[in-house]
Amino acid sequence: LPDWVAQRLLPHAAHKSLHTGFPGPTPHDQNKLYEQQQQRIEAQRRLGWQIRLEGLEHLHHGVSTKFILSVTDAKGDMVHADSATLGLWRIADPRGDHQIDLAISSPGVFHATTTFPDAGRWIAEIYVKRGKDTYLTQRPFIVAE
């Protein structure tokens, strides 16, 4: 602002330096969530695991559904994972959300059975762990009436 405008509009502006322009770049924290997400994606890419979840097709609420999760490496060999979890999150309505610890069927293969309380759009969050290695992915799906 020109001095004559600042003196009339701003209180106590007389006889003081007034800087109202953009100060230039300001230091700030990096977006830590984004950075962590990028690091996780890169670590998963290096692992090369392929996650296949069967059972997301033709779902109906109130009907028992069996899920089969298989985890293979880049060569196609089964990954002997320690555990796998399936989070089922309903979009915009958390009342039906639940998380399932999948049982090991054989090395690299897990299974679980669940019933969906409501129809609508859902997200399957798949989390696989082997030692210090982890893999997290999400898949959208629809549960019909």
C-alpha positions as CSV (number, residue, x, y, z in Angstrom):
1,L,0.0,0.0,0.0
2,P,1.2,3.5,-0.6
3,D,2.0,5.3,2.6
4,W,-0.7,7.9,2.2
5,V,-3.4,5.1,1.9
6,A,-1.9,3.1,4.8
7,Q,-1.9,6.2,7.1
8,R,-5.6,6.8,6.4
9,L,-6.8,3.2,6.6
10,L,-4.6,1.4,9.0
11,P,-4.4,2.4,12.7
12,H,-1.1,3.8,13.9
13,A,0.5,3.6,10.5
14,A,2.2,7.0,10.8
15,H,6.0,6.9,11.3
16,K,6.3,3.2,10.9
17,S,7.4,0.9,8.1
18,L,4.5,-1.0,6.8
19,H,4.9,-4.0,4.5
20,T,1.7,-5.4,3.1
21,G,3.1,-7.3,0.2
22,F,3.7,-11.0,-0.1
23,P,6.8,-11.9,2.0
24,G,8.0,-14.5,-0.4
25,P,8.4,-18.1,0.2
26,T,7.6,-19.2,3.8
27,P,9.0,-22.3,5.4
28,H,6.6,-25.0,6.2
29,D,6.6,-28.7,7.0
30,Q,6.5,-31.0,4.0
31,N,3.2,-32.7,3.6
32,K,4.1,-35.6,5.8
33,L,1.1,-37.7,4.9
34,Y,1.8,-37.5,1.2
35,E,5.5,-38.2,1.8
36,Q,4.7,-41.3,3.8
37,Q,2.2,-42.5,1.2
38,Q,4.8,-42.1,-1.5
39,Q,7.4,-44.0,0.5
40,R,4.8,-46.8,1.1
41,I,4.0,-47.0,-2.6
42,E,7.7,-47.2,-3.5
43,A,8.3,-49.9,-0.9
44,Q,5.4,-51.9,-2.2
45,R,6.6,-51.5,-5.8
46,R,10.0,-52.9,-4.8
47,L,8.3,-55.9,-3.1
48,G,6.6,-56.7,-6.3
49,W,3.7,-58.6,-4.6
50,Q,0.6,-59.3,-6.5
51,I,-2.6,-59.3,-4.5
52,R,-5.7,-61.1,-5.8
53,L,-9.0,-61.0,-3.8
54,E,-11.8,-63.2,-5.0
55,G,-15.3,-62.7,-3.8
56,L,-16.0,-59.0,-4.6
57,E,-18.2,-59.9,-7.5
58,H,-22.0,-60.3,-7.3
59,L,-22.4,-59.3,-3.6
60,H,-25.8,-59.0,-1.9
61,H,-26.5,-57.6,1.5
62,G,-27.6,-60.2,4.1
63,V,-26.0,-63.1,2.1
64,S,-22.8,-64.8,3.5
65,T,-19.8,-64.3,1.2
66,K,-16.5,-66.1,1.1
67,F,-13.3,-64.2,0.3
68,I,-10.1,-65.8,-0.9
69,L,-6.9,-63.7,-0.9
70,S,-3.8,-64.8,-2.6
71,V,-0.4,-63.1,-2.5
72,T,2.3,-63.9,-5.0
73,D,5.7,-62.3,-5.6
74,A,7.0,-60.9,-8.9
75,K,8.1,-64.4,-10.0
76,G,4.6,-65.8,-9.4
77,D,5.7,-67.7,-6.2
78,M,3.4,-67.7,-3.2
79,V,4.4,-65.2,-0.5
80,H,4.5,-66.9,2.9
81,A,2.9,-63.9,4.7
82,D,2.4,-63.8,8.5
83,S,-1.0,-62.3,8.4
84,A,-3.6,-60.6,6.3
85,T,-6.5,-58.3,7.3
86,L,-9.5,-57.3,5.3
87,G,-11.1,-54.0,6.2
88,L,-14.6,-53.4,4.8
89,W,-15.5,-49.8,4.9
90,R,-18.9,-48.5,3.7
91,I,-18.6,-45.1,2.0
92,A,-20.4,-42.3,3.8
93,D,-21.9,-44.6,6.5
94,P,-19.5,-46.2,9.0
95,R,-22.2,-48.2,10.9
96,G,-21.5,-51.4,8.9
97,D,-17.7,-51.1,8.8
98,H,-15.7,-54.0,10.1
99,Q,-12.3,-55.6,9.9
100,I,-11.6,-59.3,9.5
101,D,-8.4,-61.2,10.3
102,L,-8.1,-63.7,7.4
103,A,-7.3,-67.3,8.2
104,I,-4.3,-69.0,6.5
105,S,-5.5,-71.7,4.0
106,S,-2.0,-72.5,2.7
107,P,1.2,-70.5,2.2
108,G,0.2,-67.2,0.5
109,V,-3.6,-68.0,0.6
110,F,-6.0,-66.6,3.1
111,H,-9.8,-66.9,3.5
112,A,-12.7,-65.4,5.5
113,T,-16.5,-65.3,5.3
114,T,-18.7,-62.3,6.2
115,T,-22.1,-60.9,5.6
116,F,-22.7,-57.3,4.6
117,P,-25.4,-55.5,6.6
118,D,-26.3,-53.0,3.9
119,A,-26.2,-52.5,0.2
120,G,-24.2,-49.7,-1.4
121,R,-20.7,-48.6,-2.2
122,W,-17.9,-50.1,-0.1
123,I,-14.1,-50.1,0.0
124,A,-12.0,-53.3,0.7
125,E,-8.8,-52.4,2.4
126,I,-6.3,-55.3,2.2
127,Y,-3.3,-55.4,4.5
128,V,-0.7,-58.1,4.3
129,K,2.3,-58.5,6.6
130,R,5.4,-60.6,6.3
131,G,8.1,-59.8,8.9
132,K,8.9,-56.1,8.4
133,D,7.3,-56.1,4.9
134,T,3.8,-54.8,4.6
135,Y,1.5,-54.3,1.7
136,L,-1.7,-52.1,1.7
137,T,-4.2,-51.7,-1.1
138,Q,-7.8,-50.7,-1.5
139,R,-10.5,-51.8,-3.9
140,P,-13.9,-50.3,-4.4
141,F,-16.9,-52.6,-4.8
142,I,-20.7,-52.5,-4.7
143,V,-23.1,-54.6,-2.6
144,A,-26.5,-55.0,-4.2
145,E,-29.9,-55.2,-2.5
